[in-house]
Amino acid sequence: MFWLTDAPLSWLLLALGTVLFLYLNKPMARGLPPSPGLWLPVVGHLYLMEKNPRQQYLSWHKRLGPVVSIYLGNRLAIMLFGYDTIQEAFVKQKNIFSERPDTYVTRQLSRDKGFVACGHQWKVQKKASLEILRRLGAQSGGLEEIIQVGISHFIDEVTQLKGQAFDPRPLLMTSVSNVVTAIAFGREFRHDDAETAECARVLGEEIVHHDGMAALNFLPCLRYLPWDLFGLQKVKRLSERLEENLVRKQIQLCDDNHSFVSEYKKKMDPNKNTEICEENLVGVVNNLFAAGTETVTTTLCWSLLYLLHNPACLERCCEEVRGHLGLQRRVEFKDRKTLLFTAATVMEVQRIACISPLSIFHTASSDTEFRGWKIPKGCIILPNLDSVMLSEDVWQDPHQFRPERFLQEGKLIKKDEFIPFSIGSRSCLGENIATMELFLFITTILQKFNIVAKDAHHLPPLEGRFGLSCSPFPYEIILEPIAELC
């Protein structure tokens, strides 16, 4: 004990501890990609993170290169920057980088079911889901007709406001959720009872809480704190309620009604494929609601906001839409070939807003080497889509809102680097539906309403919160019904 309290020995132990700590914080020594700074026990590099780290990540890219390692708590993550890097990982080496990481929140909520969870069977579920969505889209009226019903709901609700300022997000969320509900359960879906109606109303609420739970994946000790500070138990209760009182109920009711559920049930044959089963159907339907509601709603909210901030663009879109369609003819998706500037405006919103800057986490399915760096099995892979969608090398003036960048010689062009839905085998399977929804919603709003700021001298800021889905801060807007329609 005397020697342990001896000052020289204490200083020696401190020095040795410091050297060991610095050694462990040299990823290059272990073959890992460079990191932005020292990692600390328990928190890793989280102490370096700004509240909204999007610009910070891009600065790391410039300083450290296209592959960067960070510790999120006790979990190693590899961040990929630039189109070539992400494309090399998710397309050329998709067999290694297409898995989802096993995280605490995922295990609690998904139970390895559906097409976005970790586990071996996601390919089967995604393939089946794509086949069903293509079949539904090919039917008479198909998915476009279902989307039009959701748009009509939104138009009716806004018209009743008679030019009053309102927060567009709740109404858009309900309307988009109705679209997903109709795709999943059929156009004839009805709110048969109060419980079913309430479940349908809160479908979009679950994913809103996911950002608060993310810390539980990286700081395991936080899960033992009382009072459900991160909302996990609330989301679990909501998820179980939706599953029992809406999803499973409708699965029993849907029978050959040209819905996603009925088409999936036709594929269920335990003698051929045990993975196409009711439990996985429940997971897939939950995935459809989570993915199909939040992303479209958030992009629509950004669209209205960017149009407010760019009055010349707004005026040109209105002139194009009303000039080609008038005020009465219903917008159709085929009009996208004619309403080129409006279509380009929607794409520009998707690019500049980049609502999922880190996409959904991937993982490495085995130890591998990538661009000279060691990538350990099980580490989190984070594709930084901002580094692509806001790249000066690709877009020249990426922070300028300029829809013309998607127009060339009278045609709508789409660069390879335009990846709002990510790329590779794990890219969003609802890309085609979302593209259709965004165009039809925005074009119909431009046709039916004048978009006006609540306060022309103080526009809502083009700022948003950072998370799995980066939505603008709540704002109010005025949609004035055009006089000829009143």
Phi, psi and omega in degrees: 000327179299315183291328180291334180263000179292132185301311180302320180294320178300316178294324178295315178298320178297318180295316179297319178297321179294315179299317179297318180297315180295323179296317180293339180265023175246086181304328181302326182295333179257005177086004178280159176298162180296154180240162185283352181170188180292138172264149181250149175306144178075304187268344181064234178260007182299332181293341179276342190288133172281166181300318173239097191271015186300312178292327178298317178300317181294327176292325175297320178302312181296324185276325191247344180108188187280350180228120186229140177253136175222154174254119175264096190065236180263011186251125178285133176231141177247120181260130181254133182239143175090147183299313183300320181293312181294320180294322178297320182286310191272344179249304184288328179240041185297333181294338180262323190253018183258001179278161174261143179288149175276106181240161184299312182295319179300315180299322183290326189258320188266333183054034177059034177247153177091190187255001177247357182277169172283172182116169189276343193261008183298327181297320179296316182291320180292318179299314179297318181295317178298318179299318181293316181296322177296319180294317179295322179291333182278346181288162181304122182084313173051211185292328181299320180295323177296317179298321180299327178295317177296322178295318179300321177299314181296314181299317180297316182294318181290322179300323180292340178286341176052048173083010176283148176291143180205159173278116186287341188299311182300318180293318178296319180300316180295316182294316179292321177298323177298325177297312180296321179299316180293322177295316184290315190247356179104154182296337183275005181305131179230150176279089188291334181212172185297322182293316179296318179298319180293320178298316179297327183290326186257019183303322183279355186288329188299311185291337180300330183271355186294326182299321181294336182273348187303325182300332181294336178287332189248340177236080188306329183296337183292338183292344181269358178291147181282174170072013176051052185299333185257002172081008182297315181295324177297315179295321178298317178296318179296316180298316179295322179295315179296320182295315185282320188263353178231297188296305182295324178298314182289330176299322178289329184276326185290120181213102178055046180246025177058038176251167177300316182298313183294323179291323178294319182297330177295334180277348185285113177210102184300340180283340182253316184208107183287346181278342173270091188218175184295322180297319177288329175298318177300315179296318180295317179297319176300319177298318180300317180293315183295314184281326188274348182260306187295313186294316180293316180301312182297318179295322177295320177297318176296323181300312179298321182292316179292327176295321176300320184279351181229075186300326178295319177295317179300315181296317180295320177297315180299316180297319180294312184294309183288330178291322182273327187251343189073201183253353187246323185294133182292137177293139175236156184295332178295342177292348178299333179287341180258319182273066190292318182292322178295317178297320178294326178296318178298318179296321180295324175297314179301322182290306189284329178283322178041070194292341178239073189296339177245014180051213173251140187305139169250176173213165176269127183280349178202163173299134181209172174244133182225117180053039177087357182251150175278130177242108184287148175301137175088351178288156180280137177249122183245107175281121181271098183288336175302323182293345177260309186287340179241027182281128177292328179294328182271315191250355179067300179238066191296337183267003174266135178277104187219089180300336182301340181297340180263009180242137179206121178052046177071019180229152175276124181247151180226108178290155176303328184282358175277097189229056179296340181255017184067190181218168178092186185290344179258011177295162186298123181286344180267019184304313182295319179294315181298319178300318179294314180300312183300314181295314183292318179297306184296316182296319179294320177298317179296328180285322189264337189226153165269128182269118187230142177284146176297322177224106185297339182270346181222083180289148175302141184290151175275059180231152180216171178273150180268138178178195176302324174229120186267100182260155177292155174297149183308138178213164177245149183217162176244126173248103182274120175301135179295138190307319185294344180267345186279000000 
